Amino acid sequence: MFHLKIAEASKNAVLKSLMLIITPDIVKNFIQYRVCDDDTEFKAFHEHQLILEHIANQDAEAAANAMRDHLKDVTEFSQSAKL
């Protein structure tokens, strides 16, 4: 839901629509392929806090870098997993 709220806050209707379409599949796949476990769940929480902090401080570059770092584990997982 964090990502959907970020999309809503962007006031970008296309991004919000995209997130509404893909979020159910993302959640389903995260559960099915155990992308998040007890260790990564807290890591993601802290990454979300950092992203939100940068957004609140209106530091777009830091927010983009934090989001890139946040998605790095998922990207690496998807490249290494046999989905």
Phi and psi restraints in degrees (range 20) as a CNS / XPLOR table:
assign (resid 1 and name C) (resid 2 and name N)
       (resid 2 and name CA) (resid 2 and name C) 1.0 -56.1 20.0 2
assign (resid 2 and name N) (resid 2 and name CA)
       (resid 2 and name C) (resid 3 and name N) 1.0 -47.0 20.0 2
assign (resid 2 and name C) (resid 3 and name N)
       (resid 3 and name CA) (resid 3 and name C) 1.0 -65.7 20.0 2
assign (resid 3 and name N) (resid 3 and name CA)
       (resid 3 and name C) (resid 4 and name N) 1.0 -37.8 20.0 2
assign (resid 3 and name C) (resid 4 and name N)
       (resid 4 and name CA) (resid 4 and name C) 1.0 -64.3 20.0 2
assign (resid 4 and name N) (resid 4 and name CA)
       (resid 4 and name C) (resid 5 and name N) 1.0 -41.3 20.0 2
assign (resid 4 and name C) (resid 5 and name N)
       (resid 5 and name CA) (resid 5 and name C) 1.0 -66.0 20.0 2
assign (resid 5 and name N) (resid 5 and name CA)
       (resid 5 and name C) (resid 6 and name N) 1.0 -36.5 20.0 2
assign (resid 5 and name C) (resid 6 and name N)
       (resid 6 and name CA) (resid 6 and name C) 1.0 -64.2 20.0 2
assign (resid 6 and name N) (resid 6 and name CA)
       (resid 6 and name C) (resid 7 and name N) 1.0 -42.8 20.0 2
assign (resid 6 and name C) (resid 7 and name N)
       (resid 7 and name CA) (resid 7 and name C) 1.0 -62.1 20.0 2
assign (resid 7 and name N) (resid 7 and name CA)
       (resid 7 and name C) (resid 8 and name N) 1.0 -42.4 20.0 2
assign (resid 7 and name C) (resid 8 and name N)
       (resid 8 and name CA) (resid 8 and name C) 1.0 -61.9 20.0 2
assign (resid 8 and name N) (resid 8 and name CA)
       (resid 8 and name C) (resid 9 and name N) 1.0 -43.3 20.0 2
assign (resid 8 and name C) (resid 9 and name N)
       (resid 9 and name CA) (resid 9 and name C) 1.0 -66.2 20.0 2
assign (resid 9 and name N) (resid 9 and name CA)
       (resid 9 and name C) (resid 10 and name N) 1.0 -25.5 20.0 2
assign (resid 9 and name C) (resid 10 and name N)
       (resid 10 and name CA) (resid 10 and name C) 1.0 -69.6 20.0 2
assign (resid 10 and name N) (resid 10 and name CA)
       (resid 10 and name C) (resid 11 and name N) 1.0 -17.5 20.0 2
assign (resid 10 and name C) (resid 11 and name N)
       (resid 11 and name CA) (resid 11 and name C) 1.0 58.9 20.0 2
assign (resid 11 and name N) (resid 11 and name CA)
       (resid 11 and name C) (resid 12 and name N) 1.0 28.4 20.0 2
assign (resid 11 and name C) (resid 12 and name N)
       (resid 12 and name CA) (resid 12 and name C) 1.0 -103.2 20.0 2
assign (resid 12 and name N) (resid 12 and name CA)
       (resid 12 and name C) (resid 13 and name N) 1.0 104.7 20.0 2
assign (resid 12 and name C) (resid 13 and name N)
       (resid 13 and name CA) (resid 13 and name C) 1.0 -62.1 20.0 2
assign (resid 13 and name N) (resid 13 and name CA)
       (resid 13 and name C) (resid 14 and name N) 1.0 -35.0 20.0 2
assign (resid 13 and name C) (resid 14 and name N)
       (resid 14 and name CA) (resid 14 and name C) 1.0 -67.2 20.0 2
assign (resid 14 and name N) (resid 14 and name CA)
       (resid 14 and name C) (resid 15 and name N) 1.0 -45.8 20.0 2
assign (resid 14 and name C) (resid 15 and name N)
       (resid 15 and name CA) (resid 15 and name C) 1.0 -62.5 20.0 2
assign (resid 15 and name N) (resid 15 and name CA)
       (resid 15 and name C) (resid 16 and name N) 1.0 -42.7 20.0 2
assign (resid 15 and name C) (resid 16 and name N)
       (resid 16 and name CA) (resid 16 and name C) 1.0 -62.8 20.0 2
assign (resid 16 and name N) (resid 16 and name CA)
       (resid 16 and name C) (resid 17 and name N) 1.0 -44.3 20.0 2
assign (resid 16 and name C) (resid 17 and name N)
       (resid 17 and name CA) (resid 17 and name C) 1.0 -62.4 20.0 2
assign (resid 17 and name N) (resid 17 and name CA)
       (resid 17 and name C) (resid 18 and name N) 1.0 -42.2 20.0 2
assign (resid 17 and name C) (resid 18 and name N)
       (resid 18 and name CA) (resid 18 and name C) 1.0 -60.9 20.0 2
assign (resid 18 and name N) (resid 18 and name CA)
       (resid 18 and name C) (resid 19 and name N) 1.0 -45.8 20.0 2
assign (resid 18 and name C) (resid 19 and name N)
       (resid 19 and name CA) (resid 19 and name C) 1.0 -63.7 20.0 2
assign (resid 19 and name N) (resid 19 and name CA)
       (resid 19 and name C) (resid 20 and name N) 1.0 -38.2 20.0 2
assign (resid 19 and name C) (resid 20 and name N)
       (resid 20 and name CA) (resid 20 and name C) 1.0 -63.6 20.0 2
assign (resid 20 and name N) (resid 20 and name CA)
       (resid 20 and name C) (resid 21 and name N) 1.0 -33.9 20.0 2
assign (resid 20 and name C) (resid 21 and name N)
       (resid 21 and name CA) (resid 21 and name C) 1.0 -75.6 20.0 2
assign (resid 21 and name N) (resid 21 and name CA)
       (resid 21 and name C) (resid 22 and name N) 1.0 -44.6 20.0 2
assign (resid 21 and name C) (resid 22 and name N)
       (resid 22 and name CA) (resid 22 and name C) 1.0 -90.8 20.0 2
assign (resid 22 and name N) (resid 22 and name CA)
       (resid 22 and name C) (resid 23 and name N) 1.0 -18.3 20.0 2
assign (resid 22 and name C) (resid 23 and name N)
       (resid 23 and name CA) (resid 23 and name C) 1.0 -58.6 20.0 2
assign (resid 23 and name N) (resid 23 and name CA)
       (resid 23 and name C) (resid 24 and name N) 1.0 -45.2 20.0 2
assign (resid 23 and name C) (resid 24 and name N)
       (resid 24 and name CA) (resid 24 and name C) 1.0 -58.1 20.0 2
assign (resid 24 and name N) (resid 24 and name CA)
       (resid 24 and name C) (resid 25 and name N) 1.0 -39.6 20.0 2
assign (resid 24 and name C) (resid 25 and name N)
       (resid 25 and name CA) (resid 25 and name C) 1.0 -69.0 20.0 2
assign (resid 25 and name N) (resid 25 and name CA)
       (resid 25 and name C) (resid 26 and name N) 1.0 -37.8 20.0 2
assign (resid 25 and name C) (resid 26 and name N)
       (resid 26 and name CA) (resid 26 and name C) 1.0 -61.7 20.0 2
assign (resid 26 and name N) (resid 26 and name CA)
       (resid 26 and name C) (resid 27 and name N) 1.0 -48.6 20.0 2
assign (resid 26 and name C) (resid 27 and name N)
       (resid 27 and name CA) (resid 27 and name C) 1.0 -61.3 20.0 2
assign (resid 27 and name N) (resid 27 and name CA)
       (resid 27 and name C) (resid 28 and name N) 1.0 -45.5 20.0 2
assign (resid 27 and name C) (resid 28 and name N)
       (resid 28 and name CA) (resid 28 and name C) 1.0 -58.6 20.0 2
assign (resid 28 and name N) (resid 28 and name CA)
       (resid 28 and name C) (resid 29 and name N) 1.0 -46.1 20.0 2
assign (resid 28 and name C) (resid 29 and name N)
       (resid 29 and name CA) (resid 29 and name C) 1.0 -69.9 20.0 2
assign (resid 29 and name N) (resid 29 and name CA)
       (resid 29 and name C) (resid 30 and name N) 1.0 -35.8 20.0 2
assign (resid 29 and name C) (resid 30 and name N)
       (resid 30 and name CA) (resid 30 and name C) 1.0 -61.5 20.0 2
assign (resid 30 and name N) (resid 30 and name CA)
       (resid 30 and name C) (resid 31 and name N) 1.0 -40.6 20.0 2
assign (resid 30 and name C) (resid 31 and name N)
       (resid 31 and name CA) (resid 31 and name C) 1.0 -69.7 20.0 2
assign (resid 31 and name N) (resid 31 and name CA)
       (resid 31 and name C) (resid 32 and name N) 1.0 -49.5 20.0 2
assign (resid 31 and name C) (resid 32 and name N)
       (resid 32 and name CA) (resid 32 and name C) 1.0 -60.4 20.0 2
assign (resid 32 and name N) (resid 32 and name CA)
       (resid 32 and name C) (resid 33 and name N) 1.0 -43.7 20.0 2
assign (resid 32 and name C) (resid 33 and name N)
       (resid 33 and name CA) (resid 33 and name C) 1.0 -99.8 20.0 2
assign (resid 33 and name N) (resid 33 and name CA)
       (resid 33 and name C) (resid 34 and name N) 1.0 9.1 20.0 2
assign (resid 33 and name C) (resid 34 and name N)
       (resid 34 and name CA) (resid 34 and name C) 1.0 50.2 20.0 2
assign (resid 34 and name N) (resid 34 and name CA)
       (resid 34 and name C) (resid 35 and name N) 1.0 48.1 20.0 2
assign (resid 34 and name C) (resid 35 and name N)
       (resid 35 and name CA) (resid 35 and name C) 1.0 -64.1 20.0 2
assign (resid 35 and name N) (resid 35 and name CA)
       (resid 35 and name C) (resid 36 and name N) 1.0 -39.8 20.0 2
assign (resid 35 and name C) (resid 36 and name N)
       (resid 36 and name CA) (resid 36 and name C) 1.0 -108.8 20.0 2
assign (resid 36 and name N) (resid 36 and name CA)
       (resid 36 and name C) (resid 37 and name N) 1.0 126.3 20.0 2
assign (resid 36 and name C) (resid 37 and name N)
       (resid 37 and name CA) (resid 37 and name C) 1.0 -120.3 20.0 2
assign (resid 37 and name N) (resid 37 and name CA)
       (resid 37 and name C) (resid 38 and name N) 1.0 -170.1 20.0 2
assign (resid 37 and name C) (resid 38 and name N)
       (resid 38 and name CA) (resid 38 and name C) 1.0 -58.9 20.0 2
assign (resid 38 and name N) (resid 38 and name CA)
       (resid 38 and name C) (resid 39 and name N) 1.0 -38.2 20.0 2
assign (resid 38 and name C) (resid 39 and name N)
       (resid 39 and name CA) (resid 39 and name C) 1.0 -70.2 20.0 2
assign (resid 39 and name N) (resid 39 and name CA)
       (resid 39 and name C) (resid 40 and name N) 1.0 -47.0 20.0 2
assign (resid 39 and name C) (resid 40 and name N)
       (resid 40 and name CA) (resid 40 and name C) 1.0 -76.8 20.0 2
assign (resid 40 and name N) (resid 40 and name CA)
       (resid 40 and name C) (resid 41 and name N) 1.0 -21.8 20.0 2
assign (resid 40 and name C) (resid 41 and name N)
       (resid 41 and name CA) (resid 41 and name C) 1.0 -61.6 20.0 2
assign (resid 41 and name N) (resid 41 and name CA)
       (resid 41 and name C) (resid 42 and name N) 1.0 -45.6 20.0 2
assign (resid 41 and name C) (resid 42 and name N)
       (resid 42 and name CA) (resid 42 and name C) 1.0 -70.8 20.0 2
assign (resid 42 and name N) (resid 42 and name CA)
       (resid 42 and name C) (resid 43 and name N) 1.0 -33.9 20.0 2
assign (resid 42 and name C) (resid 43 and name N)
       (resid 43 and name CA) (resid 43 and name C) 1.0 -61.5 20.0 2
assign (resid 43 and name N) (resid 43 and name CA)
       (resid 43 and name C) (resid 44 and name N) 1.0 -45.9 20.0 2
assign (resid 43 and name C) (resid 44 and name N)
       (resid 44 and name CA) (resid 44 and name C) 1.0 -62.6 20.0 2
assign (resid 44 and name N) (resid 44 and name CA)
       (resid 44 and name C) (resid 45 and name N) 1.0 -39.5 20.0 2
assign (resid 44 and name C) (resid 45 and name N)
       (resid 45 and name CA) (resid 45 and name C) 1.0 -59.5 20.0 2
assign (resid 45 and name N) (resid 45 and name CA)
       (resid 45 and name C) (resid 46 and name N) 1.0 -46.4 20.0 2
assign (resid 45 and name C) (resid 46 and name N)
       (resid 46 and name CA) (resid 46 and name C) 1.0 -67.6 20.0 2
assign (resid 46 and name N) (resid 46 and name CA)
       (resid 46 and name C) (resid 47 and name N) 1.0 -35.8 20.0 2
assign (resid 46 and name C) (resid 47 and name N)
       (resid 47 and name CA) (resid 47 and name C) 1.0 -64.5 20.0 2
assign (resid 47 and name N) (resid 47 and name CA)
       (resid 47 and name C) (resid 48 and name N) 1.0 -40.4 20.0 2
assign (resid 47 and name C) (resid 48 and name N)
       (resid 48 and name CA) (resid 48 and name C) 1.0 -61.8 20.0 2
assign (resid 48 and name N) (resid 48 and name CA)
       (resid 48 and name C) (resid 49 and name N) 1.0 -42.6 20.0 2
assign (resid 48 and name C) (resid 49 and name N)
       (resid 49 and name CA) (resid 49 and name C) 1.0 -59.6 20.0 2
assign (resid 49 and name N) (resid 49 and name CA)
       (resid 49 and name C) (resid 50 and name N) 1.0 -43.4 20.0 2
assign (resid 49 and name C) (resid 50 and name N)
       (resid 50 and name CA) (resid 50 and name C) 1.0 -64.9 20.0 2
assign (resid 50 and name N) (resid 50 and name CA)
       (resid 50 and name C) (resid 51 and name N) 1.0 -43.8 20.0 2
assign (resid 50 and name C) (resid 51 and name N)
       (resid 51 and name CA) (resid 51 and name C) 1.0 -60.0 20.0 2
assign (resid 51 and name N) (resid 51 and name CA)
       (resid 51 and name C) (resid 52 and name N) 1.0 -47.4 20.0 2
assign (resid 51 and name C) (resid 52 and name N)
       (resid 52 and name CA) (resid 52 and name C) 1.0 -62.2 20.0 2
assign (resid 52 and name N) (resid 52 and name CA)
       (resid 52 and name C) (resid 53 and name N) 1.0 -39.9 20.0 2
assign (resid 52 and name C) (resid 53 and name N)
       (resid 53 and name CA) (resid 53 and name C) 1.0 -60.0 20.0 2
assign (resid 53 and name N) (resid 53 and name CA)
       (resid 53 and name C) (resid 54 and name N) 1.0 -44.5 20.0 2
assign (resid 53 and name C) (resid 54 and name N)
       (resid 54 and name CA) (resid 54 and name C) 1.0 -66.4 20.0 2
assign (resid 54 and name N) (resid 54 and name CA)
       (resid 54 and name C) (resid 55 and name N) 1.0 -37.9 20.0 2
assign (resid 54 and name C) (resid 55 and name N)
       (resid 55 and name CA) (resid 55 and name C) 1.0 -64.2 20.0 2
assign (resid 55 and name N) (resid 55 and name CA)
       (resid 55 and name C) (resid 56 and name N) 1.0 -45.9 20.0 2
assign (resid 55 and name C) (resid 56 and name N)
       (resid 56 and name CA) (resid 56 and name C) 1.0 -60.9 20.0 2
assign (resid 56 and name N) (resid 56 and name CA)
       (resid 56 and name C) (resid 57 and name N) 1.0 -33.8 20.0 2
assign (resid 56 and name C) (resid 57 and name N)
       (resid 57 and name CA) (resid 57 and name C) 1.0 -84.4 20.0 2
assign (resid 57 and name N) (resid 57 and name CA)
       (resid 57 and name C) (resid 58 and name N) 1.0 2.3 20.0 2
assign (resid 57 and name C) (resid 58 and name N)
       (resid 58 and name CA) (resid 58 and name C) 1.0 55.7 20.0 2
assign (resid 58 and name N) (resid 58 and name CA)
       (resid 58 and name C) (resid 59 and name N) 1.0 39.4 20.0 2
assign (resid 58 and name C) (resid 59 and name N)
       (resid 59 and name CA) (resid 59 and name C) 1.0 -105.0 20.0 2
assign (resid 59 and name N) (resid 59 and name CA)
       (resid 59 and name C) (resid 60 and name N) 1.0 85.8 20.0 2
assign (resid 59 and name C) (resid 60 and name N)
       (resid 60 and name CA) (resid 60 and name C) 1.0 -61.1 20.0 2
assign (resid 60 and name N) (resid 60 and name CA)
       (resid 60 and name C) (resid 61 and name N) 1.0 -40.9 20.0 2
assign (resid 60 and name C) (resid 61 and name N)
       (resid 61 and name CA) (resid 61 and name C) 1.0 -65.2 20.0 2
assign (resid 61 and name N) (resid 61 and name CA)
       (resid 61 and name C) (resid 62 and name N) 1.0 -44.3 20.0 2
assign (resid 61 and name C) (resid 62 and name N)
       (resid 62 and name CA) (resid 62 and name C) 1.0 -66.3 20.0 2
assign (resid 62 and name N) (resid 62 and name CA)
       (resid 62 and name C) (resid 63 and name N) 1.0 -38.7 20.0 2
assign (resid 62 and name C) (resid 63 and name N)
       (resid 63 and name CA) (resid 63 and name C) 1.0 -63.8 20.0 2
assign (resid 63 and name N) (resid 63 and name CA)
       (resid 63 and name C) (resid 64 and name N) 1.0 -42.9 20.0 2
assign (resid 63 and name C) (resid 64 and name N)
       (resid 64 and name CA) (resid 64 and name C) 1.0 -63.8 20.0 2
assign (resid 64 and name N) (resid 64 and name CA)
       (resid 64 and name C) (resid 65 and name N) 1.0 -42.1 20.0 2
assign (resid 64 and name C) (resid 65 and name N)
       (resid 65 and name CA) (resid 65 and name C) 1.0 -65.1 20.0 2
assign (resid 65 and name N) (resid 65 and name CA)
       (resid 65 and name C) (resid 66 and name N) 1.0 -41.6 20.0 2
assign (resid 65 and name C) (resid 66 and name N)
       (resid 66 and name CA) (resid 66 and name C) 1.0 -65.1 20.0 2
assign (resid 66 and name N) (resid 66 and name CA)
       (resid 66 and name C) (resid 67 and name N) 1.0 -38.1 20.0 2
assign (resid 66 and name C) (resid 67 and name N)
       (resid 67 and name CA) (resid 67 and name C) 1.0 -67.2 20.0 2
assign (resid 67 and name N) (resid 67 and name CA)
       (resid 67 and name C) (resid 68 and name N) 1.0 -39.7 20.0 2
assign (resid 67 and name C) (resid 68 and name N)
       (resid 68 and name CA) (resid 68 and name C) 1.0 -59.6 20.0 2
assign (resid 68 and name N) (resid 68 and name CA)
       (resid 68 and name C) (resid 69 and name N) 1.0 -45.6 20.0 2
assign (resid 68 and name C) (resid 69 and name N)
       (resid 69 and name CA) (resid 69 and name C) 1.0 -62.6 20.0 2
assign (resid 69 and name N) (resid 69 and name CA)
       (resid 69 and name C) (resid 70 and name N) 1.0 -40.7 20.0 2
assign (resid 69 and name C) (resid 70 and name N)
       (resid 70 and name CA) (resid 70 and name C) 1.0 -61.1 20.0 2
assign (resid 70 and name N) (resid 70 and name CA)
       (resid 70 and name C) (resid 71 and name N) 1.0 -39.7 20.0 2
assign (resid 70 and name C) (resid 71 and name N)
       (resid 71 and name CA) (resid 71 and name C) 1.0 -84.9 20.0 2
assign (resid 71 and name N) (resid 71 and name CA)
       (resid 71 and name C) (resid 72 and name N) 1.0 -9.3 20.0 2
assign (resid 71 and name C) (resid 72 and name N)
       (resid 72 and name CA) (resid 72 and name C) 1.0 -59.0 20.0 2
assign (resid 72 and name N) (resid 72 and name CA)
       (resid 72 and name C) (resid 73 and name N) 1.0 -47.2 20.0 2
assign (resid 72 and name C) (resid 73 and name N)
       (resid 73 and name CA) (resid 73 and name C) 1.0 -62.0 20.0 2
assign (resid 73 and name N) (resid 73 and name CA)
       (resid 73 and name C) (resid 74 and name N) 1.0 -40.8 20.0 2
assign (resid 73 and name C) (resid 74 and name N)
       (resid 74 and name CA) (resid 74 and name C) 1.0 -66.3 20.0 2
assign (resid 74 and name N) (resid 74 and name CA)
       (resid 74 and name C) (resid 75 and name N) 1.0 -41.4 20.0 2
assign (resid 74 and name C) (resid 75 and name N)
       (resid 75 and name CA) (resid 75 and name C) 1.0 -62.7 20.0 2
assign (resid 75 and name N) (resid 75 and name CA)
       (resid 75 and name C) (resid 76 and name N) 1.0 -46.8 20.0 2
assign (resid 75 and name C) (resid 76 and name N)
       (resid 76 and name CA) (resid 76 and name C) 1.0 -62.3 20.0 2
assign (resid 76 and name N) (resid 76 and name CA)
       (resid 76 and name C) (resid 77 and name N) 1.0 -41.1 20.0 2
assign (resid 76 and name C) (resid 77 and name N)
       (resid 77 and name CA) (resid 77 and name C) 1.0 -61.1 20.0 2
assign (resid 77 and name N) (resid 77 and name CA)
       (resid 77 and name C) (resid 78 and name N) 1.0 -46.8 20.0 2
assign (resid 77 and name C) (resid 78 and name N)
       (resid 78 and name CA) (resid 78 and name C) 1.0 -66.9 20.0 2
assign (resid 78 and name N) (resid 78 and name CA)
       (resid 78 and name C) (resid 79 and name N) 1.0 -29.2 20.0 2
assign (resid 78 and name C) (resid 79 and name N)
       (resid 79 and name CA) (resid 79 and name C) 1.0 -78.1 20.0 2
assign (resid 79 and name N) (resid 79 and name CA)
       (resid 79 and name C) (resid 80 and name N) 1.0 -28.0 20.0 2
assign (resid 79 and name C) (resid 80 and name N)
       (resid 80 and name CA) (resid 80 and name C) 1.0 -95.4 20.0 2
assign (resid 80 and name N) (resid 80 and name CA)
       (resid 80 and name C) (resid 81 and name N) 1.0 -23.9 20.0 2
assign (resid 80 and name C) (resid 81 and name N)
       (resid 81 and name CA) (resid 81 and name C) 1.0 -80.6 20.0 2
assign (resid 81 and name N) (resid 81 and name CA)
       (resid 81 and name C) (resid 82 and name N) 1.0 149.8 20.0 2
assign (resid 81 and name C) (resid 82 and name N)
       (resid 82 and name CA) (resid 82 and name C) 1.0 -96.6 20.0 2
assign (resid 82 and name N) (resid 82 and name CA)
       (resid 82 and name C) (resid 83 and name N) 1.0 86.7 20.0 2
